[in-house]
Amino acid sequence: MSEPHPTYEAWFQKARDEGRQLTKTEFHLARTFGARQGDMAVFEADELGYRCPLGHERVTWSEFNEHIWCYTCGLDILTHKCPIKKPEFMTNIQFQEFIARLPFKAIIWTYNDATASKKASPGATSPAENARTPRKH
């Protein structure tokens, strides 16, 4: 088994001190990706345009690195599997620059005006491939 992420021990101790019932998924995510340390994000995930692969807009940063939390699904989801919609405060050029700085190929969320349905860019994965075991948040 590989070495745990450097933040794993601190996360585990904090969860134990809080008396949380931890799931195997939480252990795996903390060990593999690490837990976010008390840093505060300037923008929430939904403000930057992130959406759940099923289209839910109620998302926030997960307690685990490289993940968002979908309130509707109750899942931690890898950010590179989540579509991104251009935030209203960004110009098209700012949005393209933001996408270019991401460490993964982003799935861009677009709309068909006639049906208002979601279309993802080529290579998008299905929602079933993005799902994780639900956990309490």
N, C-alpha and C positions, 0 to 999 in steps of 0.2 A: 504494500500500500504506500502511496506517495506521502510525502511530508505534508502536514496540515498547513493551511494559510497562516501567516504570522499573527493575524488578528483572532484566530480561532479560540485560543485559550482565554483571552480576555472576554470574548463574547460568551463562551461557555460558563465562565465564572459569574458574569453578570446575570445570565439567565437563571443559574442555580440560586443566586442570592435573591432574585425576585420570586422564586418558587414556581417558575414556569414549568409546565408539562411539555417537554420537547419531543418533536416527531423525528423520525429517521430522515425525512426530507430536510428539516432544519439543520440537523447534524451534517448531512451531506453538503448542503449549500454553504454553510459556514466553513466547513473543512476545505472545500474546493475553491470557493470564490472569496471567502472572507467576509467579515461583517463591516459595515460602515462604522467609522469612528465618529463621534459627536460633531462632525463638520455639518454646517448648515448650507443647504443648497440655495443659490441665489434665485433660481427658478424651479418650480415644481415640475415633475415629469409631464403632466398634462399641459402646463404652460409652454413647454418646449415642443408640444405637438405629439408626444407619445400617446398611443392608444393600445389597448389590449388587442390581440390578434382577432378577437371576435367583434371588435369595434367599440367596446365600452370606453367612455371618456373619463370615468372616475378612477384614475390611477395616481399613484404617488411613487416616490422612490422606495424600494424595498429596503429592509434592514441588511440585505446581502448585496455585495458589490455586483455590478453588471446586471442587475435585475430591477424590474418595477413590480409593484403590487397592484393588482386589479381588485378594487373593492367589490365589484359585482361578482366576479368569478371566485374570489378568495384564493388567488394563486400568485405565486412569485413567478415571473416570466422573464426570460433572458431579453435584454433590451434589443439585441440584434434580430430578434424574431418579431418585434413589435413595429407596426407601421407608424410612420411619422407624418403628421399633417402640418403644413406651414402655419406657424403662429401668426396671428393677426398683426402683432407689433413688428414683425420682420418684413423687410422688402424681399422681393424674389432673389436679389443678389445676396443679401445677408443670409437667406435660407440656404442657397446653394453653397455659400462659404461654410455655414454650419455643418451641412451634410458632408462636405469634403473633409472636414476635420475629424469626423467620427472614425473610430478604429475598425469599422465594419461597413459593408455595403448596406445602406439603408433601404428599407421598403417604404416607398413614398405613397402616401394616401392621397388618392384623387377621387373626384366625384363626377358622376354622369348627371348633368343637370336635369335631364328628363326623368330619371328614376331615383336620383339621390342615393344611388347604391355605391358601395365601396368597391374600388378596383385597386389591386396592389400591382406593383411593378413586377416584371418577369422574374421568376425564380423564387417567388414567395412560397412559404410553406403553408400547409393546411393547419387550421386551428388545432386539430387532434395532435399534430406533431409538436405543438407549442405547449400543450397542457402539462401541468405538474400536479402532484398530489396536493389537494387542498389542505390548508392549515389555518389555525386561528391566528389572527394578526392583532 
